[in-house]
Amino acid sequence: MTADDDRPELRPRDRIRRRLPRPAEVAPLLKFRTPELNARRRRLASAHTIDDLRTIARRRTPRAVFDYVDGGAEQEISMARARRAFDDLEFHPRVLRDVKEVDTSTTVLDGPSALPLVFAPTGFTRMMNHEGEVAVARAAARAGIPYTLSTMGTTDMEEVRAAAPSARHWFQLYLWKDRAAGEQLIGRASAAGYEALMLTVDTPIGGARMRDVRNGLTIPPTLTAKSFAGMVIHPAWWISVLTTEPLEFAALSTFSGTVEELIGRMFDPTVTVDDLDWLRDEWPRKLVVKGIQSVEDARMVVEHGADAIVLSNHGGRQLDRAPTPLELLPRVVDEVGDRCEVLIDTGVRTGADLVAARALGATAAMVGRPYLYGLMAAGEPGVDRTLEILRVEYERTLRLLGLPSTAAIGREQASLRSR
């Protein structure tokens, strides 16, 4: 016997007695699940966050297509800073509040929205998944939030409107060198019943999206030796592309080339506030200006008739080292918040981010990448899953902050931490 054996805790009489478990005790612990045979539902069952959807999307989509969604301009500094601003924000919860029932709804552009959330416009959406804009619009309709169709969409605006008649439809517009084509788009959007027009103003030229350059991405994707090899890794994506309608733009004639070449060929770099005045006269409904990056420009576009603005650096896809929208938000709201609605995008990945944006004064936040990750992961059900994740996170954050509703969110609930 060693000295250690004399320690009280190691004496034989004090050791744990072991026995064989009874079957009745083991049975409640056995929780085997029935195997899920539906591949989409099986994939989505493992997606608990937007980052999980991103991981699935990356596995299921050719690299060039995934990088088009996931990447930003040049060194991707703007994109990283936008995300970091949300990460650095600090919440200030209150306790002993009744949060059994939580009302997540709000009003955006004088209409109802189940969350302070708007689906942002994204180009070439059928490139990510053949279900494209129709799937996104239907998911938005079910969730009760607005959806913004892009000028660079790949489904006719009338088809999208008809596919989701109960949705709140907005149309995003770029002003082209061919103004007659722009006028035609405005007329079609009005005739189809789109309730708001969103003018994007931060694209006088295309940003240098280096992932696209290195991947050799063209619109539509072309079958090069590299992409042909990728068919072996992503056969489902290529089968969908090759067996559905060709990937074409719904609002312009067929084009083949890079995104930067397309912007250079089609978009007008001479656009000024005079064009905004013209558009205000042409469009009788709500007018939103997207791409505002300074207090001065916010004031300017409101004075020229904007009903709402979107603080945005285009998802970090245009000017690198651009202002960070979340950091700019309080100053812009203080300047123009009593005269227009202020929305925000870039860097929004969680339901908590929606609370953060609202706390700093935004009417709502816009997301693009999150729903595209869902679309790439599992088509329309993947977009539904995106919305469910954001809704659950939003509700949970409200409760943990001690807030019973979206209307109760104020600046006292959050602050930007100084670096």
C-alpha positions as CSV (number, residue, x, y, z in Angstrom):
1,M,0.0,0.0,0.0
2,T,1.3,3.4,-0.9
3,A,0.8,6.7,0.8
4,D,-1.7,7.7,-1.8
5,D,-3.9,4.7,-0.9
6,D,-4.4,6.2,2.6
7,R,-6.0,9.3,1.2
8,P,-9.7,9.4,2.3
9,E,-11.0,10.0,-1.2
10,L,-9.3,6.9,-2.5
11,R,-10.3,4.4,0.1
12,P,-12.2,1.4,-1.3
13,R,-15.3,2.0,0.9
14,D,-15.7,5.5,-0.6
15,R,-15.5,4.5,-4.3
16,I,-18.5,4.8,-6.5
17,R,-20.5,1.6,-6.8
18,R,-21.3,0.6,-10.3
19,R,-24.1,-1.6,-11.7
20,L,-25.6,-2.6,-15.0
21,P,-28.4,-0.3,-16.1
22,R,-31.9,-1.6,-16.4
23,P,-33.6,-1.6,-19.9
24,A,-36.3,0.7,-18.6
25,E,-33.7,3.3,-17.7
26,V,-31.9,3.1,-21.0
27,A,-35.0,3.3,-23.3
28,P,-35.8,7.0,-22.7
29,L,-32.3,7.9,-23.7
30,L,-32.6,6.3,-27.1
31,K,-33.7,9.1,-29.5
32,F,-32.8,7.8,-32.9
33,R,-34.2,9.9,-35.7
34,T,-35.8,8.6,-38.8
35,P,-33.4,9.2,-41.7
36,E,-34.4,12.2,-43.8
37,L,-34.6,11.1,-47.4
38,N,-35.2,14.6,-48.9
39,A,-31.8,16.0,-49.7
40,R,-32.8,19.6,-49.4
41,R,-34.4,19.1,-46.0
42,R,-31.4,17.1,-44.9
43,R,-29.0,19.8,-45.8
44,L,-31.1,22.5,-44.2
45,A,-31.4,20.6,-40.9
46,S,-27.8,21.3,-40.3
47,A,-28.1,25.0,-41.0
48,H,-28.6,26.9,-37.7
49,T,-27.0,30.2,-38.7
50,I,-26.4,32.2,-41.9
51,D,-22.7,31.1,-41.8
52,D,-23.9,27.5,-41.8
53,L,-25.9,28.3,-45.0
54,R,-22.8,29.9,-46.4
55,T,-20.8,26.7,-45.8
56,I,-23.4,24.6,-47.5
57,A,-23.6,27.0,-50.5
58,R,-19.8,26.9,-50.9
59,R,-19.9,23.1,-51.1
60,R,-22.7,23.0,-53.7
61,T,-21.8,25.9,-56.0
62,P,-18.9,26.3,-58.5
63,R,-16.1,28.5,-57.0
64,A,-16.6,31.4,-59.5
65,V,-20.3,31.6,-58.7
66,F,-19.8,31.4,-55.0
67,D,-17.0,33.9,-55.0
68,Y,-19.2,36.3,-57.0
69,V,-21.7,36.4,-54.1
70,D,-19.2,36.1,-51.3
71,G,-16.5,38.5,-52.5
72,G,-15.9,42.2,-52.5
73,A,-13.7,44.8,-54.3
74,E,-10.0,44.9,-54.3
75,Q,-8.6,43.8,-50.9
76,E,-12.2,43.5,-49.5
77,I,-11.4,46.0,-46.7
78,S,-14.8,47.7,-46.9
79,M,-16.7,44.4,-46.6
80,A,-14.6,43.3,-43.6
81,R,-15.0,46.7,-41.8
82,A,-18.8,46.6,-42.3
83,R,-19.0,43.2,-40.7
84,R,-16.6,44.2,-37.9
85,A,-18.7,47.2,-37.0
86,F,-21.7,44.9,-36.2
87,D,-19.3,42.6,-34.2
88,D,-18.0,45.6,-32.2
89,L,-21.4,47.0,-31.3
90,E,-22.4,46.6,-27.6
91,F,-26.0,45.9,-26.5
92,H,-27.3,47.3,-23.2
93,P,-30.0,44.9,-21.9
94,R,-32.6,45.6,-19.2
95,V,-34.0,42.9,-16.9
96,L,-37.2,42.2,-15.1
97,R,-39.3,43.0,-18.2
98,D,-42.3,41.1,-19.4
99,V,-41.2,39.6,-22.8
100,K,-43.5,36.6,-23.0
101,E,-45.0,38.1,-26.1
102,V,-42.8,39.9,-28.7
103,D,-44.0,41.9,-31.7
104,T,-41.4,41.8,-34.4
105,S,-43.4,43.8,-37.0
106,T,-42.8,47.3,-38.1
107,T,-43.6,49.8,-40.9
108,V,-41.3,50.3,-43.9
109,L,-42.2,52.9,-46.6
110,D,-45.7,53.2,-45.1
111,G,-46.3,49.5,-45.5
112,P,-46.2,46.6,-43.1
113,S,-43.2,44.3,-42.7
114,A,-43.0,41.4,-40.3
115,L,-39.4,42.3,-39.5
116,P,-37.3,45.4,-40.0
117,L,-35.8,43.7,-43.0
118,V,-35.9,44.1,-46.7
119,F,-34.5,41.8,-49.4
120,A,-31.9,43.8,-51.3
121,P,-31.5,43.7,-55.1
122,T,-29.1,41.2,-56.4
123,G,-28.0,40.7,-60.0
124,F,-27.8,37.4,-62.0
125,T,-29.8,35.6,-59.3
126,R,-30.6,32.6,-61.5
127,M,-26.8,32.1,-61.8
128,M,-26.8,31.1,-58.1
129,N,-29.7,28.7,-58.5
130,H,-32.0,28.2,-61.4
131,E,-35.1,29.0,-59.3
132,G,-33.8,32.6,-59.1
133,E,-35.8,35.7,-58.4
134,V,-39.1,33.9,-58.3
135,A,-38.0,31.8,-55.4
136,V,-36.7,34.8,-53.5
137,A,-39.9,36.8,-54.1
138,R,-42.1,33.9,-52.9
139,A,-40.1,33.4,-49.8
140,A,-40.3,37.2,-49.0
141,A,-44.1,37.1,-49.5
142,R,-44.5,34.2,-47.1
143,A,-42.3,36.0,-44.5
144,G,-44.2,39.3,-45.0
145,I,-41.2,41.5,-46.0
146,P,-40.5,43.6,-49.1
147,Y,-38.4,42.2,-51.9
148,T,-36.4,44.4,-54.3
149,L,-35.9,43.2,-57.9
150,S,-32.7,44.3,-59.6
151,T,-32.3,45.9,-63.0
152,M,-29.7,43.2,-63.5
153,G,-32.2,40.4,-62.6
154,T,-32.6,37.4,-64.7
155,T,-36.4,37.1,-64.5
156,D,-38.9,39.5,-66.1
157,M,-40.4,41.9,-63.6
158,E,-43.9,41.0,-64.7
159,E,-43.2,37.3,-64.1
160,V,-41.8,38.0,-60.6
161,R,-44.8,40.1,-59.7
162,A,-47.2,37.4,-60.9
163,A,-45.3,34.6,-59.1
164,A,-45.7,36.3,-55.7
165,P,-48.8,38.6,-56.0
166,S,-49.0,39.1,-52.2
167,A,-45.5,40.3,-51.8
168,R,-44.4,43.9,-51.4
169,H,-42.5,44.5,-54.7
170,W,-39.8,47.2,-55.1
171,F,-37.7,47.7,-58.3
172,Q,-34.1,48.7,-58.3
173,L,-32.9,51.0,-61.1
174,Y,-29.5,51.9,-62.6
175,L,-29.5,54.9,-64.9
176,W,-28.1,53.7,-68.2
177,K,-26.5,55.6,-71.0
178,D,-29.5,54.6,-73.0
179,R,-32.1,56.8,-71.2
180,A,-35.0,55.5,-73.4
181,A,-34.3,52.0,-72.1
182,G,-34.5,53.4,-68.6
183,E,-37.7,55.1,-69.2
184,Q,-39.2,51.9,-70.5
185,L,-38.2,50.0,-67.4
186,I,-39.8,52.7,-65.2
187,G,-43.0,52.4,-67.2
188,R,-43.0,48.6,-66.9
189,A,-42.4,48.8,-63.2
190,S,-45.3,51.2,-62.7
191,A,-47.6,49.2,-64.9
192,A,-46.7,46.0,-63.0
193,G,-47.6,47.6,-59.7
194,Y,-44.2,47.9,-58.1
195,E,-44.7,50.1,-55.1
196,A,-41.2,51.7,-54.8
197,L,-38.4,52.5,-57.1
198,M,-34.8,52.3,-55.7
199,L,-32.1,54.2,-57.6
200,T,-28.6,53.0,-57.0
201,V,-26.1,55.8,-57.2
202,D,-22.7,54.3,-56.3
203,T,-21.8,52.7,-59.6
204,P,-20.3,55.3,-62.1
205,I,-17.9,52.5,-63.0
206,G,-17.6,48.9,-61.8
207,G,-15.5,48.1,-58.8
208,A,-12.5,45.8,-59.2
209,R,-13.8,42.5,-57.8
210,M,-10.6,40.5,-57.8
211,R,-12.1,37.2,-57.0
212,D,-14.1,37.4,-60.3
213,V,-11.0,38.5,-62.2
214,R,-8.9,35.6,-60.9
215,N,-11.8,33.1,-61.5
216,G,-12.4,34.4,-65.0
217,L,-16.1,34.8,-64.3
218,T,-18.2,35.9,-67.2
219,I,-22.0,36.5,-67.4
220,P,-23.3,34.1,-68.3
221,P,-20.7,31.5,-67.1
222,T,-18.8,30.0,-69.9
223,L,-17.6,26.4,-70.3
224,T,-13.8,26.8,-70.1
225,A,-11.4,24.0,-69.4
226,K,-11.4,25.1,-65.7
227,S,-15.2,25.2,-65.4
228,F,-15.6,22.0,-67.3
229,A,-13.5,20.3,-64.7
230,G,-15.7,21.9,-62.1
231,M,-18.7,20.0,-63.5
232,V,-17.4,16.9,-61.9
233,I,-17.4,18.6,-58.5
234,H,-20.7,20.4,-58.9
235,P,-22.8,18.3,-61.4
236,A,-26.2,19.3,-60.0
237,W,-25.5,23.0,-60.5
238,W,-24.3,22.5,-64.1
239,I,-27.2,20.2,-64.9
240,S,-29.6,22.8,-63.7
241,V,-27.9,25.5,-65.8
242,L,-27.8,23.4,-69.0
243,T,-31.4,22.0,-68.7
244,T,-33.3,25.2,-67.8
245,E,-33.9,28.4,-69.7
246,P,-30.6,30.2,-70.8
247,L,-29.3,32.7,-68.3
248,E,-30.3,36.1,-69.7
249,F,-31.0,39.5,-68.4
250,A,-34.6,40.4,-68.1
251,A,-34.1,44.1,-68.6
252,L,-31.6,44.4,-71.3
253,S,-30.4,42.6,-74.5
254,T,-28.1,39.6,-74.2
255,F,-24.6,40.3,-73.0
256,S,-21.5,38.2,-72.6
257,G,-18.5,39.4,-70.6
258,T,-17.4,40.3,-67.1
259,V,-19.4,42.3,-64.6
260,E,-17.0,45.2,-64.8
261,E,-17.3,45.3,-68.6
262,L,-21.0,45.2,-68.4
263,I,-21.1,48.2,-66.0
264,G,-18.7,50.1,-68.2
265,R,-20.8,49.5,-71.3
266,M,-24.3,50.1,-69.9
267,F,-24.1,52.5,-66.8
268,D,-24.0,56.2,-67.1
269,P,-21.1,57.9,-65.2
270,T,-22.5,61.4,-65.9
271,V,-25.5,61.0,-63.6
272,T,-26.1,64.1,-61.3
273,V,-28.9,65.4,-59.1
274,D,-30.6,66.7,-62.3
275,D,-31.2,63.1,-63.2
276,L,-32.6,62.5,-59.7
277,D,-35.0,65.5,-60.3
278,W,-36.1,63.9,-63.6
279,L,-36.7,60.6,-61.9
280,R,-38.7,62.2,-59.2
281,D,-40.9,63.7,-61.8
282,E,-41.3,60.4,-63.7
283,W,-42.0,58.2,-60.7
284,P,-45.2,59.0,-58.7
285,R,-44.7,56.5,-55.9
286,K,-42.0,56.0,-53.2
287,L,-38.5,56.8,-54.3
288,V,-35.5,55.3,-52.6
289,V,-31.9,56.3,-53.2
290,K,-29.3,53.6,-52.5
291,G,-25.6,54.0,-52.1
292,I,-25.4,57.1,-49.8
293,Q,-22.1,57.3,-47.9
294,S,-22.0,60.7,-46.4
295,V,-24.2,63.0,-44.3
296,E,-23.9,65.7,-47.1
297,D,-25.2,63.4,-49.8
298,A,-28.0,62.2,-47.6
299,R,-29.1,65.8,-47.1
300,M,-28.8,66.5,-50.8
301,V,-30.9,63.6,-52.1
302,V,-33.6,64.3,-49.5
303,E,-33.8,67.9,-50.7
304,H,-34.3,66.5,-54.2
305,G,-37.2,64.3,-53.3
306,A,-36.1,61.0,-51.9
307,D,-38.6,59.4,-49.6
308,A,-35.9,57.0,-48.2
309,I,-32.2,56.4,-48.5
310,V,-30.1,53.4,-48.1
311,L,-26.7,53.8,-46.4
312,S,-24.6,51.3,-48.4
313,N,-21.2,50.8,-49.8
314,H,-22.6,48.2,-52.2
315,G,-21.7,45.3,-50.0
316,G,-18.1,46.3,-50.2
317,R,-18.1,45.6,-53.9
318,Q,-17.4,49.1,-55.3
319,L,-15.0,51.4,-53.5
320,D,-12.6,49.7,-51.1
321,R,-12.0,51.6,-47.8
322,A,-15.5,53.1,-48.2
323,P,-17.3,54.5,-45.2
324,T,-18.9,51.9,-42.9
325,P,-22.7,52.2,-43.1
326,L,-23.4,51.3,-39.4
327,E,-20.9,53.8,-38.1
328,L,-22.4,56.5,-40.4
329,L,-26.0,55.7,-39.5
330,P,-26.5,57.7,-36.3
331,R,-25.1,60.9,-37.8
332,V,-27.3,60.6,-40.9
333,V,-30.4,59.8,-38.9
334,D,-29.8,62.9,-36.8
335,E,-29.5,65.0,-40.0
336,V,-32.4,63.7,-42.1
337,G,-34.3,61.1,-40.1
338,D,-37.2,63.4,-39.5
339,R,-37.6,63.9,-43.3
340,C,-37.1,60.5,-44.7
341,E,-36.7,56.8,-43.8
342,V,-33.1,55.6,-43.4
343,L,-32.2,52.0,-44.3
344,I,-28.9,50.3,-44.1
345,D,-27.1,47.4,-45.8
346,T,-23.6,45.7,-45.9
347,G,-22.4,43.4,-43.2
348,V,-25.9,42.3,-42.0
349,R,-25.7,38.5,-41.1
350,T,-27.8,37.9,-38.0
351,G,-31.1,38.8,-36.4
352,A,-29.1,40.6,-33.8
353,D,-27.7,42.9,-36.6
354,L,-31.3,43.9,-37.4
355,V,-31.8,45.0,-33.8
356,A,-28.5,46.8,-33.9
357,A,-29.4,48.7,-37.0
358,R,-32.8,49.6,-35.6
359,A,-31.2,50.8,-32.3
360,L,-28.9,53.2,-34.1
361,G,-31.9,54.7,-36.0
362,A,-32.5,52.7,-39.1
363,T,-36.0,51.9,-40.2
364,A,-34.8,48.5,-41.5
365,A,-31.8,46.7,-42.7
366,M,-31.3,45.1,-46.2
367,V,-29.7,41.8,-46.9
368,G,-28.4,40.2,-50.1
369,R,-25.7,37.7,-49.4
370,P,-27.6,35.8,-46.7
371,Y,-30.6,34.9,-48.9
372,L,-28.3,34.1,-51.8
373,Y,-26.4,31.6,-49.5
374,G,-29.8,30.1,-48.7
375,L,-30.7,30.0,-52.4
376,M,-27.4,28.3,-53.3
377,A,-27.8,25.9,-50.5
378,A,-31.3,24.6,-51.2
379,G,-33.2,26.8,-53.6
380,E,-36.5,28.3,-52.4
381,P,-36.6,26.3,-49.1
382,G,-33.1,27.6,-48.5
383,V,-34.4,31.2,-48.7
384,D,-37.2,30.3,-46.3
385,R,-34.5,28.9,-43.9
386,T,-32.6,32.2,-44.2
387,L,-35.7,34.1,-43.1
388,E,-36.5,31.7,-40.3
389,I,-32.9,31.9,-38.9
390,L,-33.1,35.7,-38.9
391,R,-36.5,35.8,-37.4
392,V,-35.6,33.5,-34.5
393,E,-32.4,35.4,-33.8
394,Y,-34.2,38.7,-33.9
395,E,-36.9,37.5,-31.5
396,R,-34.3,36.1,-29.1
397,T,-32.3,39.3,-29.1
398,L,-35.4,41.4,-28.3
399,R,-36.2,39.2,-25.4
400,L,-32.7,39.2,-24.0
401,L,-32.7,43.0,-24.2
402,G,-36.0,43.1,-22.3
403,L,-37.9,44.6,-25.3
404,P,-41.5,43.5,-26.2
405,S,-41.5,44.9,-29.7
406,T,-39.6,46.4,-32.6
407,A,-41.2,49.8,-31.7
408,A,-39.5,49.6,-28.2
409,I,-36.0,49.6,-29.7
410,G,-34.1,52.8,-29.0
411,R,-30.5,54.2,-28.9
412,E,-30.2,53.3,-25.3
413,Q,-30.1,49.6,-26.3
414,A,-26.9,49.8,-28.2
415,S,-23.7,51.7,-28.8
416,L,-20.7,51.5,-31.0
417,R,-17.6,50.6,-29.1
418,S,-14.6,52.8,-29.7
419,R,-11.5,51.1,-31.1
